[in-house]
Amino acid sequence: MKKLLAMGIILLFIGMIITSSTGLNFVKESTMPTFYDGSLSGYVNDTSMNPIEGARVRVYFHGIYEEDYSDFSGYYHVSNIPICNCTKNCTASKAGYNTEWVLLGISENTTYDFVLTPGKTLYVGGDGPGNYSKIQDAIDDAGDFDTIFVFDYSSPYYEHVKIDKRINLVGEDRNTTVIDGDSSGDVVYVTADWVNISGFTIRNGDDGILIRSNHNTVSDNIISNNSDGINYCSSSNNTITGNTITSNNWDGIVGGGKNNIIIGNNISLNNKDGIFCWYGTNNNLLNNTISMNNGHGISFGQEGIEFHLSVTYSTISGNAISYNSGSGIYLIGSSHNSIFDNYVLDNKYGLNFEVAYGIPGLPSGIAVSSSNIIYQNNVTNNDYGIWFDFLCANNRICYNIFKENTKNAWCGGFNIWYNPLTRKGNYWDDYNGWDILPRWGIGDTPHNVPPRLILNKDRFPFMEPDDIENVEVEEYVNGVVNEINLDVVQQQSNSYQSSQQSSNMWFLQWLERFPILQMILDVLRLNI
């Protein structure tokens, strides 16, 4: 009787299957293929034709870029550039030189030689002739692309610095060259594009650095005891790298915009989030160490990384995130992001995906976190390893390690817990199944994800964490994910499994689109 009822329900949904085009595929065909075989090479020299070492050459396309740095001979080579019917914005820049821009059509072997005009250097502090005593005075007298070099001899500098020119602001030593806001106002306020700030301790202000412009670089600074460490407000194409951002009263880094890169920073001891992104697209958070531990195992922070409202097509990768009192990684109302290769340890929630309610301008008033790709993360010793709020659906979770968490997972929506193309899921240390059939380290029975055990199953759980290795991921993004190819280098050699995977691929993809069919099959198999 039960089987007849289930078959009837299946027939009822046949029309829906034929006519519906909704759902989330692991593979979508790209309608506009782009070939990333282009390259740009050449030399960077000054106006006397002397080679410039360490110049950064960037080629921008589709909201992102590729870059390379010139060597001792001035030679550079930028590769992996898409070849298409458009010109690319190419720049060459280095501190102390005017940046050169040029529009180029890129082919497989395009060459171009950049010539950079030196800017002048103005000195602050110290006892040299003509040195300024205040940083702001030197900025006021500088021209675009000049360098302001600040000695630590007269440090600390009690100033509120406003940068409205394309300059390089360089401190002698980040540990001893101090700009102090004296507990009021923004310490450094940037309104011009193409500003570089490095080598300072920036402290005791509202915002340590407030950025309201684009294409800036903030590197190798210590930013502490402010309300927010760095605030990039409606700003794009900025790079924040190599900074120590600590003991700020609110967020370490906060901002909204697109194409920003936050890489290689040490962010700790902030009283709120380590990194708080509140809208934007194509932002990349890479290889940061984010820990809210005060040295005694007491967390001062909330979220390590937070994506808040409409942060899309962004990447969180290679970060070490630990000892946060809230979540290691927290997405609320944010979709189509890639989260991979992070180590998430000792947080309340390792990975947390939630719904935002009462959003103006949305018909439903809500924004869900959906269509995110979560793979190859190590999620260890959190209260919850991964959490999905109700309505957070169509997220893809595979090749992750969940171990030593109080509870490994909780899922209120329907999500995909394995890759149907490779038939591989995640490692769960509370999985109690077995591997008797020739599956080479993949469990024969599903791992159930509470509380909706019928809808959420990892059908191909790994038996050991060491079985997850060498995952290759290719993504081509053009408004939507056009192609996703997740695979493990360790291929299955058994011909029977290969033929089964091929013959069942169409069926598996339809199961991902329509979870009701999977639920019916679970009833038929008594596998709930």
N, C-alpha and C positions, 0 to 999 in steps of 0.2 A: 504494500500500500504506500509506504513511504517513498519507494522508488518511483511509482506511478505519479505521485504528487510532484516529486522533484522534476520528473520529465515534463510534466505539464507546465511547470513554471519556466523551464528552459524554453519550451516552444513559445510561451507568451513573450519572451524577450528576444526571439529571433528577429522580429521586425525592427526592434530597437537596434540590434547589432548591425542590420543591413543599412539602416538609414543614418545612424549616428556617426559623427566624426569626432566626437569628444574623446578625451582620455589622454594618457601620457605615454608616448612611445620611447623606447630606448634608441631607436633609429628613425630619423626623419631625413628624407632626401632633400638636399639643397637645391633650390631652384635657380640660384645664381652662383655657380661654382667659381671660386677664386683660387689662383695658383700662387703659393707662397714661395716662388722660386727666384724672386728678384733680389738683386744685391746692389749696394752702392759702396764704392771704394775710392780712395784717393789720398791726398795729403793735406795737412793743415799747417800753414806757415804764417809768419807775421809779415808785416809790410816790407821788411828787409829780406824776405824769403828765407828766414831762419825757421827750422822745423819747431813746431810747438808740441811738446809731449803732454799727454794727459788731457787733451781737448775732448770734449764730449760731443759726438755727432749723433743726432737723433733724426729718425724718419718717422713722421706721424701718419697714421692711416686708421680709419674706422674708429676713431676715438682712443686708439692705443698707439704704441710706438715700438720700434726696435732701435737699439743704440750700440755704439762701440766707442772706445777711447783710443786716441792716437798713441802710437808707441814713440820711442826715442827719435825715430826718423820722421815723425809726423804722420806716418801711415795709419789709416783706419780701414775697416771693412765691416759694413753693416749688412747682414743677411736676413733671410726669412721675411722678405718684404712682398706683399701681394702684388701681382701683376694684373692690372685692370685698366680700364679706359679712363684714367684720371691722373692728375698730377699730385705729387706728395709734397707736403711742407717739410723741408729739411733744414736743420739748424746745426751750427757748430758754435760751441761756447766754452769759455774757460775764465775763471776768476782773473780779473785784471785786463780783460780784452773785451772789445765790443762784440756782441753776438752777431753772427751773420745768418740771414735767412735766405732761402732760395726755393723756388718751386721747380720740381723736376719730375719728368715722366720716367718711371723706373722700369727697366728691362732686366734681363738676366744678368748682365754685366755692365751696369752704368758706372761711369767714373765722373768725379767732380773734385776739384781742388779748392779748398776754402782758404781765404786770406783774412786773418783777424787783425784789427787795428788795436794797438795797445791803449788802454786807458791810463790815467794817472793815478797815483797812490797818495792819499792824504793820511797823515799820522795823528793819532790822539794819545795824549799822555806821554810819558818819558821826558827826556830833556833835550831832544833834538831841536834844531832851529826850525821855526815855523810850525811846530806841533800845536795842535789844538788841545785845549783843556776839557772841552765838552764834545761828546759824540755828535750831538745834534748840530753844533756849529759846523763841524766838518761835513755832515750830510747836506746842510744848507748851501755850502760852497761847492759841493761836488757836482759833476755832470753825470749823465747816463754812462753806465759801465765802468765808472771809476771804482776804486777800492778804498774803503776806509779801514785802516789797520789800527787796532786799539791795543796799546801796551797795557800790561798789568801793573805798571809802576804806580799809577795814580788810582788804582782800583781800591774800593768799589766806586762806581760811577752812579750817583743818585740822580737818575734821569728817567723821563718818559720819552722814548725815542720814536719819532714818526719818520717812516721811510716812504717818500713819494717819488723816488727816482730809481732807475734800474741800476742798482749798485751792489757791490759785494761788501758786506760788513763782516770783518774777520777779527776775532780776538786772538791775543798772543797765546793764551793757555786757558782752556775751558775751566780748569780748576781754580785759577787765580784771577781771571779777568771777569769781573762781576758787574752786571747792570742790575741795580736795586731800585724797585719801584716805591720803596718807602711806605709799603702797605696801602697804596691807593693807586687807582688808574691802571691802564694797560702799560706794561713795561716796554714792549716793542710793538708798534702798530704799523702794519705794512699795507699800503694802498697801491703801490706800483707793481707791475708785472716784472718777472725775471730778476727777482731779488734773491741773493744768496746770503744766509746768515750762518756763521759757524764759529766755534771756539769760545763760547761764553758760558758763564753761569748767569741765568736770568731768574730773578727771584722777587718775591714780596710784592706782587701786583694783583690786579683783577685777572686779566689774562696775561700769562707770561709772554706769549707771542699771539697777537691777533692778526689774522691774514684776511684781507678783503680784496684779493687779486689772484692772478693765475701765474702758473709756470715758475713758482718759487721753490727754492731748496733750503731746508732747515736741517743742518747736519752737525753732529759732534758737539752738542751743547748739553749742559746740565740745567734742567728747568724744574724749579722746586718752590714750594711754599707760596703758590699763587692760588687764586680761585680755580681756574682751569690752566693746565700747562700750556697747551697749544690749541687755539681755536681757529680753524679755517672755515670761514662763514661764506657760504655760497661761492666757493672757490674751486677751481679745477686745475688739473695738470700740475699739482704740487707734489714734491717729494720730501718726506720727513724720514730721515735715516740716521742711525747711529747715535741717537740722543739717549740720555738718561733722564727720565721724567718721573719724578718721585715726590711724595709728600705734598701733593696739591689738595686743596680742600674739596674740590669737585672732581672733574674728570682729568685724566692725564692728557688725552687728545680727544677733542670733540669737533664735529664739523659736518657740513653737508656740501656736496658737489659731485663732480664726476672726474674720472681718470686720475685720481690721486693715488699715490703710492706711499704706504707706511711700512717701512722695512728696516729690520735690524735694530729696533729700539729696545731699551730696557725700561719697562714701565711698571712701577711698584709703589706700594704704600700710599696710593691715592684714596681719598675717602669715598669716592664713588666709582665710576667705571674706569677701566684702563683705557679703552678706546670706545668712543660713542659716536657712531655714524647715524645721522638722523634722516637722511634721504640721499639720493644720488644713484649713479650707475657706474659700473666698471671701475670701482675702487678696489685696490689690491692691498691686503694686509698680510705681509710675508715675513716670516722668520723673526718675529718679535718674541721677547721674553716678558710675559705678563704675569706678575705675581703680586698679590695684595698682602702678603705675609709681612708682619712687622718684625720678624726675627724670632718671635716666641710662639709661633703657631697660631696667632690671633689675627684674623683677617680684618683689615680696615675697609675693604672694598665691597662692591656689589658685583657687577658683571665684569668679567675680564674683557670681552669684546661684545658690544651691543650694536646690532643693526636695527634701527627703529624707523618704521614706516617707509615703505617704498624704496628700500635699498635693493637694487636689482643688478643682475649680471656682474656681480662682484666676486672676488676670490679671497678666501681666508685659508692660508696654507703655511705650513712649516713653523707654526707658533708653538711655544711651550707656555701653557696656561695653567696656573696652579694656585691653590689656596685663596679662592675668591668666595666670599660669603654668599653670593648669589649664584650666577651661572658662569661657566667658563666661556661659552659662546652662546649668545642670546639673540634670537631673531624674532621680532614682533612685527607682523604685517609686512614681511619682506620675502621676495620670491626670486627664483631663477638665479640663485647664487651657488657657487662651488666651494665646498668646505672639505679640505683633504689634507692628509699628512700632518695633522696637528697632534700634539701630546697634551691631553687634558686630564689633570690630576687634582684630586682633593678639593673639589668645589661642591656646592650644594647640588647643582645641576651641571653635568658635564656639558651637554648640548641641549638647548631649550628653544622650542619653536612655539610661538603663541599667536593668538588672534588679537588685533587691535580693534577696539569698539569705539563707536561714536565719532567716526572720521567724517568731517565735513566734505561734501562734494561727491561722496560715494553713494550710489543708490541704496545699498544695503546698510550703509553706515559702518561697515566692518572691513578690515583688510586682513587676509590670512597669510600665513607663511606656507607657501606651496611651491612645488616644482623645483625644490632645491636638490642638489646632488651632494651626498655626504658619503665619502669613501676614504678608506685607508687611514682612519684616525685611531689613535690609541687612547681609549677612554677608561681610566683606571681610578678606583678608590673614591668615587663621588657618591653622594647620597643617591642620586639618580644618574645613571649613565646618559640616557637620552630621553627626552620628554616631548611629546607632541600634544598640544592643546586640541580640543574639539574643533573640527572643521579644517585643521591643518592637514591637507591631503596631497597626494600625488608627489610626495617627496621620495627620492630614491636613496636607499641606504645599503651599501654593500662594501665588503672588504675591510670592515672595521673590527677592532678588537674591543670587546666589552668584558672587563674582568674586575673583580674585587670591589665592585660597586655594591652599595647596600641593596639597591634594586637596579637591574641593568637597563630596564626600559619601561615606559608607559606611553601608550598611544591612543589618543582620543579620536583621531581621524583614520582614514584608510591610506596607508603608504606602502611602498614597494620595498621589501626587505631583502632583495637579492637581485642579481642581474639575470634576466631570463635568457640573454644571449649566451652567457657562459655557464649558466646554472650554478652560480656560486653566490653565497651570501656573506655572513659575518661570523666571527668567533664569539661565542657566549660561554663564559665559564660555568654557568648554571644549566647548560644543555645536558640532558640526561639520555640522549639517544645513542645510536651505535652506527657503525660503518661496517656492515657485513657484505653488502653487495659491492661489486668492484667499482667504487666511487672515488678511490684515492684521496681519502681525507675529508670527504663530504658526508655528512650524516644522512642516514636513510629515512629518517622521520623528521618532520618539521620542528622548528623551535617556535613556540607560541609567544606572542608579545601581548601582555595584558594591557587593558582589561578586555578588549574585543578580540577574543582568541580566534573566532571564526574568520574575521576580516584581516587580521594582521599576523602573518606567519613568515618566518624565514624558512623557506622550503629547502634550502641547500646550505645548512650551517656548516662551517668549518669545524673539524674535530680538534685541531690544535692551532694556536696563534701563529706558529712558525710556518703554517701552510699558506699564509697570506704574504705574498712577496711579489715584487716586480710588476706592479700593476701599471699598465700603460693606458693613458687617457688622452684622447684627441677630441677637442671641442672646436667647432666652428660656429661662431655666434654672429647672427645677422638679424637682430631683433628678437629671434627665438633661437633655441638650440637646434641646429640643423643636423648635427651628427654627433652621436656619442658612441664611442667604441671602447668599452671597458673589457680588458682581457688580462689574464695571468699568464706570464711567460711559461710556466709549467703547464703545458698542454696535455690533455688527456690523450693517451695513445690507443685506448681501447676502441676498436672499430665499431663495436656494438653501440657504445655510448655516443659516438659521433653520429651514427645513423639515426639514433633515437633523438638526438638534439635537433638534427635537420628536419626530421619528419614532424616533430612536435613544435617547431618554432612558431608556425602560424597560430597554433592553438594557444601557446603560452602568451603570445602577444595580445590575443583577444581576452585572455583571463586578466591581464593587467588592466585592460580598458574597462572591464565589467566585473567588479569584485563579487557581484551577486552570483555570477556563474561559479566562481570559485567556492563561494559559500555553499551552493547546492552540491557541488562535487564533494565538499567536505562531509556533508550530511550523508551522501551516498556511500562514501568510504568509511564513515564512522570515525573520521579523523578530525575531531574537534576538541 
